[in-house]
Amino acid sequence: MADRQKVLIVDDDENIAELISLYLIKECYETKMVHDGESAVREFHLFEPDIVLLDLMLPGKDGYQVCREIRQNSDCPIIMLSAKGEVFDKVLGLELGADDYMIKPFDSKELVARVKAILRRSASAHTPAAVQQNAPETVEYDGLIINMTNYDVTYLGHTVDMPPKELELLFFLAKSPNQVFTREQLLESIWGYDYAGDTRTVDVHVKRVREKIADHADWAIATVWGVGYKFEVRK
């Protein structure tokens, strides 16, 4: 029982929180439910969850503020839950550091599937043995080292603070220089499931990586308009 992964459920609707909890408990997760922003931040540090399911509309601190505070010192995966389906809300949530965004009402089985997918990849990020046997564990270019064994990025001699999904995206592109990947291919490879056709999460994560790693004279993350992205190596 001590090895069960822990899920912090933050939702002001107690019925929704309990329903989510029931589905996760059936899948052998340990859950903790809180119903306001202040409690969410407090319990995050006390409970030390493996993933957070975070509603946006909360009493006190809203979900965006809770996400900001968690991201100040933790890369714990966050799935935002919201009745807000506008593109602006999704992009804002992802830019603040959420790993996923689900619109209410959602199918509980799909939520569980997404939790499993994100936790699986998060576990791989911290387990060197989980790196594919035939895949390089480190990619190096002039001024850039991406180390999947230690899960860190060194840019121009300095370590860059980069959440797992951003690092995985950068590594995936960099290990196949000049190969073009569609947004759908990147979603499948990095997130590991069908993202319901919403490819903006890729654009947001690329934007965040570019903010931390500027284009180099010899390489860059290039946009292939109408297609996707590539890690361009200039001869």
C-alpha positions as CSV (number, residue, x, y, z in Angstrom):
1,M,0.0,0.0,0.0
2,A,2.9,2.4,0.7
3,D,3.9,2.2,-2.9
4,R,0.6,3.5,-4.2
5,Q,0.8,6.6,-6.3
6,K,-0.9,9.6,-4.7
7,V,-3.4,12.0,-6.4
8,L,-4.4,15.3,-5.0
9,I,-7.9,16.2,-6.2
10,V,-8.8,19.9,-5.9
11,D,-12.4,20.7,-6.7
12,D,-15.0,22.9,-4.9
13,D,-17.7,20.5,-6.0
14,E,-17.5,17.7,-3.5
15,N,-19.6,15.3,-5.6
16,I,-17.3,15.6,-8.5
17,A,-14.2,15.2,-6.3
18,E,-15.7,12.1,-4.7
19,L,-16.6,10.6,-8.1
20,I,-13.1,11.1,-9.4
21,S,-11.7,9.7,-6.2
22,L,-13.8,6.5,-6.5
23,Y,-12.5,5.9,-10.0
24,L,-8.9,6.4,-9.0
25,I,-9.2,4.3,-5.8
26,K,-10.5,1.4,-8.0
27,E,-7.3,1.8,-10.0
28,C,-5.3,1.5,-6.7
29,Y,-4.3,5.1,-6.4
30,E,-4.3,6.9,-3.0
31,T,-6.3,10.1,-3.1
32,K,-6.7,13.2,-1.1
33,M,-9.6,15.7,-1.7
34,V,-9.6,19.4,-1.0
35,H,-12.1,22.1,-2.0
36,D,-10.4,25.5,-2.0
37,G,-7.2,27.1,-3.2
38,E,-5.6,27.7,0.2
39,S,-6.1,24.1,1.2
40,A,-4.7,22.9,-2.1
41,V,-1.4,24.6,-1.6
42,R,-1.1,23.5,2.0
43,E,-2.0,19.9,1.3
44,F,0.3,19.8,-1.7
45,H,3.2,20.1,0.6
46,L,1.8,17.8,3.3
47,F,0.5,15.1,1.0
48,E,3.3,15.2,-1.5
49,P,1.2,13.9,-4.4
50,D,2.5,12.3,-7.6
51,I,-0.1,14.3,-9.6
52,V,-2.6,17.1,-9.0
53,L,-6.1,17.3,-10.6
54,L,-6.8,21.0,-10.3
55,D,-10.2,22.7,-10.8
56,L,-9.9,26.4,-12.0
57,M,-12.9,27.9,-10.2
58,L,-12.0,27.6,-6.6
59,P,-12.9,29.7,-3.5
60,G,-10.0,32.0,-2.4
61,K,-7.1,31.3,-4.7
62,D,-8.2,30.1,-8.1
63,G,-6.6,27.2,-9.9
64,Y,-4.3,29.5,-11.9
65,Q,-2.8,30.9,-8.7
66,V,-2.5,27.4,-7.2
67,C,-0.7,26.2,-10.3
68,R,1.7,29.2,-10.2
69,E,2.6,28.5,-6.5
70,I,3.1,24.8,-7.2
71,R,5.3,25.5,-10.1
72,Q,7.6,27.8,-8.1
73,N,9.3,24.8,-6.6
74,S,7.9,21.6,-8.1
75,D,7.5,19.8,-11.4
76,C,4.7,17.6,-10.1
77,P,2.3,16.9,-13.1
78,I,-0.9,18.9,-13.1
79,I,-4.1,18.3,-15.0
80,M,-6.4,21.3,-15.0
81,L,-10.1,20.6,-14.9
82,S,-12.5,23.4,-16.0
83,A,-15.9,24.2,-17.5
84,K,-14.0,26.9,-19.4
85,G,-13.5,25.6,-22.9
86,E,-12.2,28.8,-24.6
87,V,-8.8,28.6,-26.3
88,F,-7.5,31.4,-24.1
89,D,-8.2,29.5,-20.9
90,K,-6.5,26.3,-22.2
91,V,-3.4,28.2,-23.4
92,L,-3.1,30.2,-20.2
93,G,-3.3,27.0,-18.1
94,L,-0.7,25.3,-20.2
95,E,1.6,28.4,-20.2
96,L,1.4,28.4,-16.4
97,G,2.8,24.9,-16.3
98,A,-0.2,22.5,-16.5
99,D,0.6,19.2,-18.3
100,D,-3.0,18.7,-19.5
101,Y,-6.3,20.5,-19.6
102,M,-9.7,18.7,-19.5
103,I,-13.1,20.4,-20.1
104,K,-16.0,19.6,-17.8
105,P,-18.1,17.5,-18.2
106,F,-15.5,14.9,-18.9
107,D,-15.6,11.1,-19.0
108,S,-14.1,9.7,-15.8
109,K,-12.5,6.8,-17.6
110,E,-10.7,9.2,-19.9
111,L,-9.5,11.2,-17.0
112,V,-8.1,8.0,-15.4
113,A,-6.4,7.1,-18.7
114,R,-4.8,10.5,-18.8
115,V,-3.6,10.3,-15.2
116,K,-2.0,6.9,-16.0
117,A,-0.3,8.2,-19.2
118,I,1.2,11.2,-17.5
119,L,2.3,9.3,-14.4
120,R,3.8,6.6,-16.6
121,R,5.9,9.2,-18.4
122,S,6.7,11.1,-15.2
123,A,8.1,7.8,-13.7
124,S,10.1,7.2,-16.9
125,A,11.6,10.6,-16.5
126,H,13.1,9.7,-13.1
127,T,14.1,6.1,-13.9
128,P,17.2,5.8,-16.1
129,A,16.4,2.1,-16.9
130,A,13.2,3.3,-18.5
131,V,15.0,5.1,-21.2
132,Q,14.7,2.9,-24.3
133,Q,17.7,0.6,-24.7
134,N,18.6,1.6,-28.2
135,A,17.9,5.3,-27.8
136,P,20.7,7.8,-26.9
137,E,20.5,9.0,-23.3
138,T,22.3,12.2,-24.1
139,V,22.1,14.5,-27.0
140,E,24.8,17.1,-27.4
141,Y,25.2,20.1,-29.7
142,D,27.4,23.2,-29.5
143,G,26.2,25.0,-26.3
144,L,23.5,22.4,-25.6
145,I,23.5,19.1,-23.6
146,I,20.2,17.2,-23.0
147,N,20.7,14.4,-20.6
148,M,17.8,12.0,-20.2
149,T,19.6,9.9,-17.5
150,N,19.8,12.8,-15.1
151,Y,16.9,14.6,-16.7
152,D,18.6,17.9,-17.1
153,V,19.5,20.5,-19.8
154,T,22.7,22.5,-19.9
155,Y,22.6,25.5,-22.2
156,L,25.7,27.7,-22.7
157,G,27.3,26.1,-19.6
158,H,24.3,26.7,-17.3
159,T,21.7,24.3,-16.1
160,V,18.2,25.2,-17.3
161,D,15.2,24.6,-15.1
162,M,12.8,22.6,-17.4
163,P,9.7,20.6,-16.5
164,P,9.6,17.0,-17.7
165,K,7.3,17.5,-20.7
166,E,9.4,20.4,-22.0
167,L,12.6,18.4,-21.7
168,E,11.1,15.4,-23.3
169,L,9.9,17.5,-26.2
170,L,13.3,19.1,-26.7
171,F,15.1,15.7,-26.5
172,F,12.7,14.1,-28.9
173,L,13.3,16.8,-31.5
174,A,17.0,17.1,-30.9
175,K,17.7,13.3,-31.2
176,S,16.3,13.4,-34.8
177,P,18.0,16.5,-36.3
178,N,16.3,18.1,-39.3
179,Q,13.4,15.6,-39.2
180,V,10.0,17.2,-39.3
181,F,7.3,16.1,-36.9
182,T,3.7,17.0,-37.1
183,R,2.0,18.3,-33.9
184,E,-0.1,15.1,-33.8
185,Q,3.1,13.0,-33.9
186,L,4.6,15.0,-31.1
187,L,1.4,14.6,-29.0
188,E,1.5,10.9,-29.5
189,S,5.2,10.5,-28.8
190,I,5.5,12.8,-25.8
191,W,2.0,12.7,-24.2
192,G,1.3,9.2,-25.3
193,Y,-2.4,9.5,-26.1
194,D,-4.9,11.1,-28.4
195,Y,-5.3,14.7,-27.2
196,A,-8.8,15.1,-28.8
197,G,-7.3,16.9,-31.8
198,D,-6.1,19.9,-29.6
199,T,-2.6,20.5,-30.8
200,R,-2.1,23.8,-29.0
201,T,-0.4,22.1,-26.1
202,V,2.5,21.4,-28.4
203,D,2.7,25.0,-29.5
204,V,2.6,26.2,-25.9
205,H,5.4,23.8,-24.8
206,V,7.6,24.8,-27.8
207,K,7.1,28.4,-26.9
208,R,8.2,27.8,-23.3
209,V,11.3,25.9,-24.5
210,R,12.2,28.7,-26.8
211,E,11.9,31.2,-24.0
212,K,14.6,29.3,-22.1
213,I,16.8,28.3,-25.0
214,A,17.4,30.8,-27.7
215,D,18.3,29.9,-31.3
216,H,22.0,29.1,-31.8
217,A,24.1,29.9,-34.8
218,D,24.4,26.1,-35.5
219,W,20.9,24.9,-34.5
220,A,17.4,26.0,-33.6
221,I,13.9,24.7,-33.0
222,A,12.3,25.6,-36.3
223,T,8.6,25.9,-37.2
224,V,7.6,24.2,-40.4
225,W,4.5,26.2,-41.3
226,G,1.4,24.1,-41.8
227,V,3.2,21.0,-40.6
228,G,4.9,21.1,-37.2
229,Y,8.4,21.4,-35.9
230,K,12.0,20.2,-36.3
231,F,15.3,20.6,-34.6
232,E,17.2,22.3,-37.4
233,V,20.9,21.7,-37.6
234,R,22.7,24.2,-39.8
235,K,25.7,22.8,-41.8
